[in-house]
Amino acid sequence: MQFSHSDAIWQTFPELRAGALHAEGIHAAADVEASIASFSAIAGARLARAPEGEFPEIQAWRRGFSRMGLRPTQYRSASEALLRRFRQEQVLPRLHPLVDLCNAISLAFAIPIAVFDTEKIAGDLEVRRATGHETYLTFGGEIEYPEPDEVIFADNEGRAHARRWTNRQSGLSAVRETTRSVLIVAEALHTSAGEDIARLVATVADALVRHWLVAPKTAMLTSISQRFEFQG
């Protein structure tokens, strides 16, 4: 399998930096609560100094959403939505140990992290503009059709696994108790994105090794090195 961004995305967002990880051997029995508490504490300390809207990582995604023709206060990046909820409620709902852990790391870095069940992806996965013919399965089981030119994560069968880039993932490839193989993607647009994404990828990889018996494969993606190949 392969994960990549289209040439058009790199041309429009040359400041994009992305990291990807693949791991097999995931299960739902891992105890990640101590790690979640540690990463949440980092986010809490930062939010005590300033609201998430003042974070450079969040501001960069807001500018990115504006460039996509979206109102950034109507459609928020996943990391902003998590930080906003965490600031208001001081806790995030528990879904699956891996998702919960990645959400906590996303809070600490203020960078969106997507986690996909690779068995639900047909062929390769690409971040690209939609044609308007792709299908998107909501968590409620409804089918939506992304707007033409909307940035989506699309597989070879034209199924959108995320809408509005980092705004909302699909229920189709969401991690569940039966998930064993995952693709994890983190993306950022701010000035120090390259350095921060590298630290985030190393952090996620270390957490995966500590909590699961896995050997994650990782990659940093730029306009020079655009593709991540792995055995899905």
C-alpha positions in Angstrom: 0.0 0.0 0.0 1.0 3.6 -0.4 0.1 6.9 1.2 0.7 10.2 -0.5 -0.5 13.7 -1.2 -1.2 14.8 -4.8 1.1 17.1 -6.7 -1.7 19.7 -6.6 -1.8 19.6 -2.8 2.0 20.2 -2.6 1.8 23.0 -5.1 -0.9 24.8 -3.2 0.5 24.1 0.3 4.3 24.0 -0.2 4.7 24.6 3.6 3.0 21.2 4.3 5.0 18.7 6.4 3.6 15.3 7.1 4.6 12.2 9.0 3.2 8.6 8.5 3.5 5.4 10.5 2.3 1.9 9.8 2.0 -0.8 12.5 0.5 -4.3 12.7 -0.4 -6.1 15.9 -2.7 -3.5 17.4 -5.3 -4.7 19.9 -7.8 -3.1 22.2 -6.4 -4.4 25.5 -3.5 -2.0 26.0 -3.5 0.2 29.1 -2.6 3.7 27.9 -4.1 5.8 30.7 -0.7 6.9 32.2 0.5 8.0 28.8 -2.8 9.9 28.2 -2.5 11.7 31.5 1.1 12.7 30.7 0.3 14.1 27.3 -2.9 15.7 28.5 -0.9 17.5 31.2 1.3 19.0 28.5 -1.8 20.3 26.7 -3.3 21.6 29.9 -0.2 23.6 30.8 -0.2 25.2 27.4 -3.9 26.0 27.4 -3.4 27.6 30.8 -1.1 30.2 29.1 -3.2 30.8 26.0 -6.3 29.5 24.3 -5.9 27.1 21.4 -6.8 29.8 18.8 -3.5 31.6 19.6 -1.3 28.5 19.0 0.7 28.9 15.8 -0.1 25.3 14.8 -3.8 26.1 15.0 -3.5 29.5 13.3 -1.7 27.8 10.4 -4.5 25.3 9.8 -7.1 28.1 10.1 -5.3 29.9 7.3 -5.1 26.6 5.3 -8.9 26.1 5.7 -9.5 29.7 4.5 -7.4 29.0 1.4 -9.6 25.9 0.8 -12.6 28.2 0.8 -13.8 27.1 4.2 -14.8 29.2 7.2 -12.2 28.2 9.8 -14.5 28.8 12.7 -17.2 26.6 11.1 -14.9 23.8 10.1 -12.0 23.2 12.5 -9.0 21.0 12.1 -9.2 17.8 14.3 -6.5 19.1 16.6 -8.3 22.4 17.2 -11.6 20.6 17.9 -9.9 18.3 20.4 -8.1 21.1 22.2 -11.4 23.1 22.3 -13.3 20.2 23.8 -10.4 19.4 26.2 -10.3 23.1 27.4 -14.0 23.1 28.1 -14.4 19.6 29.6 -10.8 18.8 30.8 -11.2 15.2 29.4 -11.8 13.5 26.1 -14.1 10.5 25.6 -12.5 7.1 25.5 -12.9 5.3 22.1 -10.1 2.8 21.7 -6.6 2.7 23.4 -4.8 3.6 20.2 -7.2 6.4 19.2 -7.3 7.7 22.8 -3.5 7.8 22.9 -3.2 9.5 19.5 -5.8 12.1 20.6 -3.7 12.8 23.7 -0.5 13.2 21.6 -2.5 15.5 19.2 -3.5 17.6 22.2 0.2 17.9 23.4 1.5 18.8 19.9 -1.6 20.8 18.7 -1.2 18.9 15.4 -4.0 16.7 13.8 -3.4 13.0 13.8 -5.5 10.6 11.8 -5.6 6.8 12.5 -7.0 4.5 9.8 -7.7 0.7 9.8 -5.8 -0.3 6.7 -8.0 -3.3 6.1 -10.8 -0.9 5.2 -8.8 1.0 2.6 -9.0 -0.2 -1.0 -5.5 0.1 -2.6 -3.6 3.3 -2.0 -4.7 6.3 0.0 -4.1 9.8 -1.4 -4.8 13.3 -0.1 -6.3 15.1 -3.1 -9.1 17.2 -4.4 -12.4 15.5 -4.8 -14.1 15.1 -8.1 -17.6 15.1 -6.6 -18.2 11.4 -7.3 -16.5 10.0 -4.2 -18.5 8.5 -1.3 -18.0 9.2 2.4 -19.5 7.0 5.2 -20.4 9.0 8.4 -20.1 7.5 11.8 -23.9 7.4 11.8 -23.9 5.2 8.8 -25.0 7.8 6.3 -23.5 8.3 2.8 -22.2 11.7 1.9 -20.7 13.0 -1.3 -17.7 15.4 -0.9 -18.0 18.6 -2.9 -15.9 18.9 -6.0 -12.4 20.3 -5.2 -12.8 19.5 -1.5 -9.6 18.1 0.0 -10.2 14.4 0.9 -8.3 11.2 1.8 -9.3 9.0 -1.1 -8.6 5.3 -1.9 -8.6 3.5 -5.2 -12.3 2.8 -5.2 -13.2 6.5 -4.7 -14.1 6.2 -1.1 -13.3 9.3 1.0 -11.7 8.3 4.4 -11.7 12.0 5.6 -13.4 15.1 4.5 -12.2 18.7 4.4 -8.6 17.4 4.9 -8.1 17.4 8.6 -11.7 18.2 9.6 -13.5 14.8 9.9 -12.6 11.2 9.4 -14.9 8.5 8.0 -16.6 5.8 10.0 -15.6 3.3 7.3 -11.9 3.0 8.3 -12.3 4.0 12.0 -10.3 2.0 14.4 -12.4 -0.7 16.2 -11.8 -3.6 18.6 -11.1 -5.8 15.6 -8.5 -3.5 14.1 -5.0 -5.0 13.8 -3.2 -2.9 11.1 -3.2 0.9 11.2 -1.9 3.8 9.2 -1.3 6.9 11.3 -0.9 10.3 9.6 0.0 13.7 11.1 0.1 16.9 9.1 1.1 20.5 9.9 1.5 23.8 8.1 3.1 26.1 10.6 6.7 27.5 10.4 8.4 24.8 12.5 6.2 22.0 11.1 9.1 19.9 9.9 10.8 19.8 13.3 7.5 19.3 15.2 6.2 16.6 12.9 9.5 14.7 13.3 9.2 14.9 17.1 5.6 13.8 16.9 6.3 10.8 14.7 9.1 9.7 17.1 6.7 10.2 20.0 4.0 8.1 18.5 6.4 5.4 17.4 7.8 5.2 20.9 4.3 5.0 22.4 3.3 2.2 20.0 6.4 0.1 21.0 5.7 0.6 24.7 2.1 -0.3 24.6 1.9 -2.9 21.8 4.2 -5.6 20.5 4.8 -3.8 17.2 7.6 -2.6 15.0 6.2 0.6 13.4 7.5 1.7 10.0 7.7 5.5 9.8 8.3 8.2 7.2 8.5 12.0 6.8 6.8 13.4 3.8 7.7 16.5 1.9 7.4 17.8 -1.6 10.7 16.1 -2.3 9.8 12.8 -0.7 6.0 12.4 -1.2 5.2 8.7 -0.8 5.1 6.3 2.1 5.0 2.6 1.1 4.1 -0.1 3.5 2.6 -3.6 3.7 -1.1 -3.1 4.5 
